[in-house]
Amino acid sequence: MQCERLTAGEDPAQTAAALRALIPAPESVRDGVTGIIASVRSGGDDSLRHYTRRFDTAGSEPLPLVVSEEELDAAAAALDRDVEHGLLRAIENVEAVSSGWRSRLTESVELGSGRVVLRHAPVARAAVYVPGGRAPYPSTVVMGVVPARSAGVEHIAVCAPPRQDGDVDPVILAACRLTGASAVYRMGGAHAIAALAYGTDSVIPVDVIVGPGNLYVQEAKRQVFGQVGIDGFAGPSDLLALATDGADAGTLALDLLAQAEHGPGTLVIAVSDAPDLLSALEVSLSEGEATGAVACLVATSDLEQALAVAQAFAPEHLQLIGARAEALADRVTTAGCLFVGANAGTAFGDYIAGSNHILPTNGAARFASALSPNHFVRRFSEVHIDDAAELANSAAPLAHAEGFELHARSMEARIRENGSR
């Protein structure tokens, strides 16, 4: 695979930008996606079938959009037992971690003049997009459905693009049954996102759409945001490994090559102040299969510079390997998911570690978070006011200053009604 070398400069932000520049900016698909969304909004199921024939089934007639309960049962019954065991263990672990993210349902903040109750409530309907293309991704079903279920969402839909034979891969259908998805649709691409946002005769509109996908899918999520909530712009993938002397070059190379399996646009990086380690990695990575991913080895003068580069890059996945690197864990603040130690390979996080593999990409870990039950929960305040006069006397002058006279009068009316000051 392509393997670049880079020496970190004094400005970590510039080094991070140079790393991002190794992956060409994707061609804009905004206009094409806009047309697809408009078509699905007006044409409904007919447009969905049209785009499914065009993009997924190579012109053959698609199967029904909605997967039946009997089909889900049959897929689960036919699932390889070892795969079933892996999925059930993943569900168990992701569910356990998801329960740790849940906030208290209510919390009351007492004020002198009353109280504000902070409340949480799940959205009514959510959808998980599961990519197709290179391979089926039953693990993404787990990562999307389990946190939504943990949040208390009642209706959880899953959609995945069908193969050329018109059906969704059976292992995805089985994962939908095992995770307890409420509805499963044979559809993918921007047209699926449009259907989930606006609804059709066959597709129930949802409140939140999450999940990874290609550029068309992510652009469609961006365009329907506001009609629905989304988790963010997911993809392409990246991994930054910060390694020090003592790290095993062979295992670390496998971690980087494994992430490179995600294909074109993927960026895998090793940052280290150990020149011999970087040289050993270069040999292994250069011999790796060409997947379209890009690898880069970044030499730093010391560990502090390595950490600064990692923080500025804000990777989707960050691995710390080697005793000195692992000691930095508490100082990391900008990573989608942090893996600490020689045994904590990123691949475990993709499947079974309990963390989520739907993560902020392209540096969004500076401000965004991994998918969790919090993405499916609305937060709102419940206001109780005991002493309206005290608040009105303070707030009415603000309303007058802003020119909102009726706001002021609304609050001042409570003073008169209470017959107070």
C-alpha positions as CSV (number, residue, x, y, z in Angstrom):
1,M,0.0,0.0,0.0
2,Q,1.0,3.6,-0.4
3,C,3.2,4.6,2.6
4,E,4.4,8.2,3.1
5,R,7.0,9.6,5.5
6,L,6.7,13.0,7.3
7,T,8.6,14.8,10.0
8,A,6.4,16.8,12.4
9,G,7.0,20.5,12.3
10,E,6.8,23.0,15.1
11,D,3.1,23.7,14.5
12,P,1.1,20.6,15.2
13,A,-2.0,22.1,13.4
14,Q,0.1,22.4,10.2
15,T,1.3,18.8,10.6
16,A,-2.3,17.6,11.0
17,A,-3.4,19.6,7.9
18,A,-0.6,18.0,5.9
19,L,-1.8,14.6,7.0
20,R,-5.4,15.3,6.0
21,A,-4.1,16.6,2.6
22,L,-2.8,13.1,1.8
23,I,-6.4,12.1,1.1
24,P,-7.9,14.0,-1.8
25,A,-11.0,16.0,-1.1
26,P,-14.0,14.2,-2.4
27,E,-15.8,15.5,-5.4
28,S,-19.0,17.4,-4.5
29,V,-22.2,15.4,-4.8
30,R,-24.4,18.1,-3.4
31,D,-26.4,18.8,-6.6
32,G,-27.0,15.1,-7.4
33,V,-28.1,14.4,-3.8
34,T,-30.5,17.4,-3.9
35,G,-32.2,16.0,-7.0
36,I,-32.5,12.5,-5.5
37,I,-34.1,13.9,-2.3
38,A,-36.6,16.0,-4.3
39,S,-37.5,13.0,-6.4
40,V,-38.2,10.7,-3.4
41,R,-40.2,13.4,-1.7
42,S,-42.5,13.7,-4.7
43,G,-42.3,10.2,-6.1
44,G,-42.3,8.1,-2.9
45,D,-42.0,4.3,-3.3
46,D,-41.8,4.6,-7.1
47,S,-38.7,6.8,-6.9
48,L,-37.2,4.5,-4.3
49,R,-37.6,1.5,-6.6
50,H,-36.2,3.5,-9.5
51,Y,-33.1,4.4,-7.7
52,T,-32.7,0.9,-6.3
53,R,-32.8,-0.6,-9.8
54,R,-30.3,2.1,-11.0
55,F,-27.8,1.9,-8.1
56,D,-28.2,-1.5,-6.5
57,T,-29.8,-4.3,-8.5
58,A,-28.2,-3.6,-11.9
59,G,-31.6,-3.0,-13.5
60,S,-33.4,-6.1,-12.1
61,E,-36.7,-5.6,-10.3
62,P,-36.2,-5.0,-6.6
63,L,-37.8,-7.2,-3.9
64,P,-40.4,-5.5,-1.6
65,L,-39.0,-2.5,0.3
66,V,-40.1,-3.9,3.6
67,V,-38.5,-7.1,4.9
68,S,-41.1,-9.3,6.4
69,E,-41.0,-10.8,9.9
70,E,-40.8,-14.3,8.4
71,E,-37.8,-13.4,6.4
72,L,-36.0,-12.0,9.5
73,D,-36.8,-15.2,11.4
74,A,-35.5,-17.4,8.6
75,A,-32.3,-15.4,8.3
76,A,-31.7,-15.7,12.1
77,A,-32.4,-19.4,12.0
78,A,-29.9,-20.0,9.2
79,L,-27.1,-17.9,10.7
80,D,-23.8,-19.6,11.3
81,R,-23.6,-20.4,15.0
82,D,-20.1,-18.9,15.4
83,V,-21.3,-15.7,13.8
84,E,-24.4,-15.7,16.0
85,H,-22.2,-16.1,19.1
86,G,-20.1,-13.2,18.0
87,L,-23.1,-11.0,17.4
88,L,-24.7,-11.9,20.7
89,R,-21.5,-11.1,22.6
90,A,-21.2,-7.8,20.7
91,I,-24.8,-7.0,21.6
92,E,-24.1,-7.8,25.2
93,N,-21.0,-5.7,25.5
94,V,-22.4,-2.7,23.5
95,E,-25.5,-2.8,25.6
96,A,-23.5,-2.8,28.8
97,V,-21.4,0.2,27.8
98,S,-24.5,2.0,26.4
99,S,-26.2,1.7,29.8
100,G,-23.3,3.6,31.3
101,W,-23.9,6.5,29.0
102,R,-27.5,7.0,30.1
103,S,-28.1,10.1,32.1
104,R,-30.6,10.3,35.0
105,L,-34.1,10.8,33.6
106,T,-34.8,13.9,35.7
107,E,-32.7,16.3,37.8
108,S,-34.2,19.2,39.7
109,V,-32.2,22.5,40.1
110,E,-33.6,24.5,43.0
111,L,-33.6,28.3,42.6
112,G,-34.6,30.9,45.0
113,S,-37.8,31.8,43.1
114,G,-38.7,28.3,41.9
115,R,-37.0,25.3,40.3
116,V,-36.1,24.0,36.8
117,V,-36.5,20.2,36.2
118,L,-34.0,18.9,33.6
119,R,-35.8,16.1,31.7
120,H,-34.7,13.6,29.1
121,A,-37.0,11.7,26.7
122,P,-36.1,9.4,23.8
123,V,-37.2,10.3,20.3
124,A,-40.2,8.2,19.1
125,R,-38.5,6.8,15.9
126,A,-35.0,6.3,14.8
127,A,-33.2,4.8,11.8
128,V,-29.8,3.1,11.4
129,Y,-28.2,3.2,8.0
130,V,-26.0,0.1,7.3
131,P,-23.7,0.4,4.3
132,G,-23.4,-2.1,1.5
133,G,-20.9,-2.3,-1.2
134,R,-17.6,-4.0,-0.3
135,A,-19.1,-6.4,2.3
136,P,-22.1,-6.7,4.7
137,Y,-21.8,-5.0,8.0
138,P,-23.8,-6.7,10.7
139,S,-21.6,-5.1,13.3
140,T,-23.0,-1.7,12.3
141,V,-26.5,-3.0,13.0
142,V,-25.4,-3.8,16.5
143,M,-23.6,-0.4,16.9
144,G,-26.7,1.5,15.8
145,V,-29.7,-0.4,17.1
146,V,-28.4,-1.3,20.6
147,P,-27.8,2.3,21.7
148,A,-31.1,3.4,20.3
149,R,-32.9,0.6,22.2
150,S,-30.9,1.4,25.4
151,A,-32.1,5.0,25.0
152,G,-35.7,3.8,25.0
153,V,-36.6,4.4,21.4
154,E,-39.8,2.5,20.6
155,H,-39.5,2.2,16.8
156,I,-36.0,1.5,15.4
157,A,-35.7,1.0,11.6
158,V,-32.7,-0.4,9.8
159,C,-32.0,0.0,6.1
160,A,-29.3,-1.5,3.9
161,P,-28.8,-1.4,0.1
162,P,-29.8,-4.7,-1.6
163,R,-27.4,-6.8,-3.7
164,Q,-27.9,-7.3,-7.4
165,D,-30.3,-10.2,-6.6
166,G,-32.5,-7.6,-4.9
167,D,-32.1,-8.9,-1.3
168,V,-30.2,-7.6,1.7
169,D,-27.4,-10.0,2.8
170,P,-28.9,-12.6,5.2
171,V,-26.3,-11.9,8.0
172,I,-27.6,-8.3,8.1
173,L,-31.1,-9.5,8.4
174,A,-30.2,-11.9,11.1
175,A,-28.4,-9.1,13.0
176,C,-31.6,-7.0,12.7
177,R,-33.6,-9.8,14.3
178,L,-31.1,-10.4,17.1
179,T,-30.9,-6.7,18.0
180,G,-34.6,-6.3,18.0
181,A,-35.0,-3.8,15.1
182,S,-38.6,-2.8,14.6
183,A,-38.5,-2.5,10.8
184,V,-36.0,-3.4,8.0
185,Y,-36.0,-1.8,4.6
186,R,-34.2,-3.0,1.4
187,M,-32.9,0.4,0.3
188,G,-29.7,2.4,0.4
189,G,-28.0,5.5,-0.8
190,A,-29.3,9.1,-0.7
191,H,-32.8,7.9,-1.7
192,A,-33.0,5.8,1.5
193,I,-32.0,8.8,3.6
194,A,-34.7,10.9,1.9
195,A,-37.4,8.2,2.5
196,L,-36.5,7.9,6.2
197,A,-36.6,11.7,6.6
198,Y,-39.8,12.4,4.8
199,G,-41.6,9.1,4.6
200,T,-43.3,7.2,1.8
201,D,-46.2,4.8,1.6
202,S,-43.9,2.0,2.7
203,V,-41.4,3.8,4.9
204,I,-42.3,5.4,8.2
205,P,-40.5,8.8,8.7
206,V,-38.2,8.9,11.7
207,D,-36.8,11.6,14.0
208,V,-33.1,10.7,14.0
209,I,-30.9,9.0,11.3
210,V,-27.5,7.6,12.2
211,G,-24.9,5.4,10.6
212,P,-22.0,5.4,8.2
213,G,-22.2,5.4,4.5
214,N,-20.6,6.7,1.3
215,L,-20.4,10.4,0.3
216,Y,-23.9,10.4,-1.2
217,V,-25.4,9.0,2.1
218,Q,-23.5,11.5,4.2
219,E,-24.4,14.4,2.0
220,A,-28.0,13.3,2.1
221,K,-27.9,13.2,5.9
222,R,-26.5,16.8,5.9
223,Q,-29.3,18.0,3.6
224,V,-32.1,16.5,5.6
225,F,-30.7,17.7,8.9
226,G,-33.4,20.0,10.4
227,Q,-36.1,17.7,9.2
228,V,-34.5,15.0,11.3
229,G,-31.6,14.8,13.7
230,I,-28.4,13.1,12.6
231,D,-25.3,11.7,14.3
232,G,-22.8,13.5,12.1
233,F,-20.8,13.1,8.9
234,A,-19.3,9.6,9.2
235,G,-16.4,8.7,6.9
236,P,-14.0,8.0,5.6
237,S,-12.1,6.3,8.3
238,D,-8.8,7.1,10.0
239,L,-6.5,5.7,12.7
240,L,-3.6,7.3,14.4
241,A,-1.3,5.2,16.4
242,L,1.0,6.9,18.9
243,A,3.7,4.4,19.6
244,T,6.9,4.5,21.6
245,D,9.9,2.1,22.0
246,G,8.7,-1.2,23.4
247,A,5.8,-1.4,20.9
248,D,5.6,-4.5,18.8
249,A,6.0,-3.4,15.2
250,G,4.4,-6.5,13.7
251,T,1.2,-6.2,15.8
252,L,1.0,-2.5,15.2
253,A,1.4,-2.9,11.5
254,L,-1.5,-5.4,11.5
255,D,-3.6,-2.8,13.3
256,L,-2.9,-0.2,10.7
257,L,-3.4,-2.6,7.8
258,A,-6.7,-3.8,9.3
259,Q,-8.0,-0.3,9.4
260,A,-6.8,0.2,5.8
261,E,-9.3,-2.5,4.8
262,H,-11.9,0.2,4.9
263,G,-10.6,1.1,1.5
264,P,-10.2,4.4,-0.5
265,G,-10.1,7.5,1.5
266,T,-8.9,5.7,4.7
267,L,-5.9,7.3,6.4
268,V,-3.7,5.2,8.8
269,I,-0.9,7.0,10.6
270,A,1.9,6.0,13.0
271,V,3.4,8.8,15.1
272,S,6.6,8.1,17.1
273,D,9.8,9.4,18.5
274,A,11.4,6.0,17.9
275,P,13.1,5.9,14.4
276,D,13.7,2.2,14.4
277,L,10.0,1.5,15.1
278,L,9.0,3.7,12.2
279,S,11.5,2.0,9.8
280,A,10.1,-1.5,10.8
281,L,6.6,-0.3,10.2
282,E,7.5,1.1,6.8
283,V,8.6,-2.3,5.6
284,S,5.4,-4.0,6.7
285,L,3.1,-1.4,5.5
286,S,4.7,-1.1,2.1
287,E,4.2,-4.8,1.6
288,G,0.5,-4.6,2.5
289,E,-2.3,-5.0,0.0
290,A,-3.3,-2.0,-2.0
291,T,-6.7,-1.1,-0.7
292,G,-6.8,2.6,-1.8
293,A,-6.0,3.6,1.8
294,V,-2.9,5.8,2.5
295,A,-0.4,5.2,5.3
296,C,1.9,7.8,6.8
297,L,4.7,7.5,9.3
298,V,5.4,10.7,11.3
299,A,8.7,11.2,13.1
300,T,8.6,13.5,16.1
301,S,11.5,14.8,18.2
302,D,9.9,13.7,21.5
303,L,6.7,12.4,23.0
304,E,5.2,15.8,23.7
305,Q,5.4,16.7,20.1
306,A,3.8,13.3,19.2
307,L,0.9,14.0,21.6
308,A,0.5,17.5,20.1
309,V,0.2,16.1,16.6
310,A,-2.4,13.5,17.8
311,Q,-4.5,16.2,19.6
312,A,-4.4,18.5,16.5
313,F,-5.3,15.7,14.1
314,A,-8.3,14.6,16.3
315,P,-8.4,11.1,14.9
316,E,-11.4,8.8,14.7
317,H,-9.4,6.1,16.4
318,L,-6.3,6.8,18.5
319,Q,-4.1,4.0,19.8
320,L,-1.5,4.4,22.5
321,I,1.1,1.7,22.4
322,G,4.2,1.4,24.5
323,A,4.6,2.3,28.2
324,R,5.5,5.9,27.7
325,A,2.6,6.4,25.2
326,E,0.1,4.6,27.4
327,A,0.9,7.0,30.2
328,L,-0.5,9.8,28.1
329,A,-4.1,8.5,28.1
330,D,-5.4,10.9,30.7
331,R,-4.2,13.8,28.6
332,V,-6.0,12.9,25.4
333,T,-9.1,15.0,24.8
334,T,-9.7,14.9,21.0
335,A,-10.3,11.3,19.8
336,G,-13.4,9.5,18.6
337,C,-12.3,6.5,20.6
338,L,-9.1,5.9,22.5
339,F,-7.4,2.4,22.7
340,V,-4.8,2.0,25.3
341,G,-2.2,-0.8,25.4
342,A,-0.8,-3.5,23.2
343,N,-3.9,-5.7,23.4
344,A,-6.4,-2.9,22.6
345,G,-6.3,-3.0,18.8
346,T,-8.8,-0.9,17.0
347,A,-10.4,-4.0,15.4
348,F,-11.8,-4.9,18.8
349,G,-13.6,-1.6,18.9
350,D,-15.1,-2.2,15.5
351,Y,-16.7,-5.4,16.7
352,I,-16.9,-6.4,20.3
353,A,-15.1,-4.3,22.9
354,G,-18.3,-2.6,23.8
355,S,-17.4,0.9,22.6
356,N,-19.1,2.1,19.4
357,H,-17.6,2.1,15.9
358,I,-19.8,4.9,14.6
359,L,-17.4,7.7,15.4
360,P,-16.6,11.3,14.4
361,T,-14.3,11.4,11.4
362,N,-12.3,14.0,9.5
363,G,-11.2,15.8,12.7
364,A,-14.7,16.1,14.0
365,A,-13.6,14.5,17.3
366,R,-12.6,18.1,18.3
367,F,-16.3,18.7,19.0
368,A,-18.3,15.5,18.3
369,S,-18.8,12.2,20.1
370,A,-19.1,8.5,19.4
371,L,-22.7,7.3,18.8
372,S,-24.4,6.6,22.2
373,P,-27.9,6.6,23.6
374,N,-27.5,10.4,24.0
375,H,-27.9,10.8,20.2
376,F,-31.5,9.4,20.6
377,V,-32.5,11.5,23.6
378,R,-34.0,14.9,23.7
379,R,-33.3,17.2,26.7
380,F,-35.7,19.8,27.8
381,S,-36.5,21.9,30.8
382,E,-39.6,21.9,32.9
383,V,-40.0,25.3,34.6
384,H,-41.8,25.9,38.0
385,I,-41.9,29.5,39.4
386,D,-43.0,30.1,42.9
387,D,-42.1,33.8,43.3
388,A,-42.9,35.4,39.9
389,A,-42.5,38.9,41.3
390,E,-38.8,38.4,42.1
391,L,-38.0,37.2,38.6
392,A,-40.3,39.8,36.9
393,N,-38.6,42.7,38.7
394,S,-35.3,41.5,37.4
395,A,-36.3,40.5,33.9
396,A,-38.8,43.1,32.8
397,P,-36.2,45.8,32.4
398,L,-34.3,43.5,30.1
399,A,-37.4,43.0,28.0
400,H,-38.0,46.7,27.9
401,A,-34.3,47.2,26.8
402,E,-34.8,44.8,23.9
403,G,-38.0,46.4,22.8
404,F,-40.2,43.5,23.7
405,E,-42.9,45.4,25.6
406,L,-45.4,42.5,25.6
407,H,-42.8,40.2,27.1
408,A,-42.3,42.7,29.9
409,R,-46.0,43.1,30.4
410,S,-46.5,39.4,30.5
411,M,-44.0,39.1,33.4
412,E,-45.2,42.2,35.2
413,A,-48.7,40.9,35.1
414,R,-47.6,38.3,37.6
415,I,-46.5,41.0,40.0
416,R,-50.0,42.5,40.1
417,E,-51.7,39.1,40.3
418,N,-49.6,38.3,43.3
419,G,-50.2,41.7,44.9
420,S,-46.5,42.1,45.7
421,R,-43.7,44.6,45.3
